[in-house]
Amino acid sequence: MVYRGRIEKGVAVLEGDARLPDGTVVEVVPVEPPAVPEKVDPVYRLYELAMPSGIPDLAENIDHYLYGHPKASDEQE
């Protein structure tokens, strides 16, 4: 059986109502604290800011809308 607890003033104090008789041989294994998650680069959370643009050909003509280049559909004609 596994008992959990913590060390207080050099003595292992078990959680709950766990009682072990005096003289019981135990093995104490420290539990590693959970790792602190690394900060996520905001660029990976960009999708949270996405919203509908109402421009149906935005993916195809992104250069037109950003830089004023001719639309891809105009170049094909």
C-alpha positions as CSV (number, residue, x, y, z in Angstrom):
1,M,0.0,0.0,0.0
2,V,1.2,3.5,-0.7
3,Y,0.8,6.3,1.8
4,R,1.2,10.0,0.9
5,G,2.4,12.7,3.2
6,R,5.0,15.3,3.6
7,I,8.1,16.0,5.8
8,E,7.5,18.5,8.6
9,K,10.4,19.4,10.8
10,G,12.3,16.2,9.7
11,V,9.4,13.9,10.4
12,A,7.2,12.1,7.8
13,V,3.6,13.1,8.4
14,L,1.1,10.9,6.6
15,E,-2.1,12.3,5.0
16,G,-5.5,11.3,6.3
17,D,-5.9,8.8,9.1
18,A,-3.1,6.6,8.0
19,R,-1.4,5.0,11.0
20,L,1.6,2.8,11.0
21,P,2.9,1.0,14.1
22,D,6.1,2.3,15.7
23,G,9.1,0.5,14.2
24,T,7.6,-0.1,10.8
25,V,10.3,0.1,8.2
26,V,9.4,2.5,5.4
27,E,10.9,3.7,2.2
28,V,10.4,7.4,1.4
29,V,10.5,8.5,-2.2
30,P,10.2,12.2,-2.9
31,V,7.5,13.1,-5.4
32,E,8.6,15.5,-8.1
33,P,6.4,18.6,-8.3
34,P,4.6,19.0,-11.7
35,A,6.7,20.7,-14.3
36,V,5.7,24.4,-14.9
37,P,4.6,24.7,-18.5
38,E,6.8,26.8,-20.6
39,K,5.2,30.0,-21.9
40,V,3.7,29.5,-25.2
41,D,4.8,31.9,-28.0
42,P,1.9,34.1,-28.8
43,V,2.2,33.3,-32.5
44,Y,1.0,29.8,-31.7
45,R,-2.2,31.3,-30.2
46,L,-2.9,33.5,-33.2
47,Y,-6.0,31.4,-34.1
48,E,-7.7,32.7,-31.0
49,L,-7.8,36.1,-32.7
50,A,-9.2,34.8,-36.0
51,M,-12.6,36.1,-37.1
52,P,-14.6,36.0,-40.3
53,S,-13.5,38.7,-42.7
54,G,-16.4,38.5,-45.1
55,I,-13.9,38.4,-48.1
56,P,-14.6,35.1,-49.9
57,D,-11.3,35.1,-51.9
58,L,-9.0,36.3,-49.2
59,A,-6.7,33.2,-49.3
60,E,-6.4,33.4,-53.1
61,N,-5.8,37.2,-53.3
62,I,-4.0,38.0,-50.0
63,D,-1.4,40.0,-51.8
64,H,-4.1,42.1,-53.4
65,Y,-5.7,43.0,-50.1
66,L,-2.4,43.5,-48.3
67,Y,-0.2,45.2,-50.9
68,G,-2.5,46.3,-53.8
69,H,-1.1,43.7,-56.3
70,P,-3.5,42.7,-59.0
71,K,-6.0,40.0,-58.0
72,A,-5.0,36.5,-59.0
73,S,-8.3,36.1,-60.9
74,D,-7.6,39.3,-62.9
75,E,-4.1,38.0,-63.9
76,Q,-5.7,34.8,-65.4
77,E,-8.0,36.6,-67.8
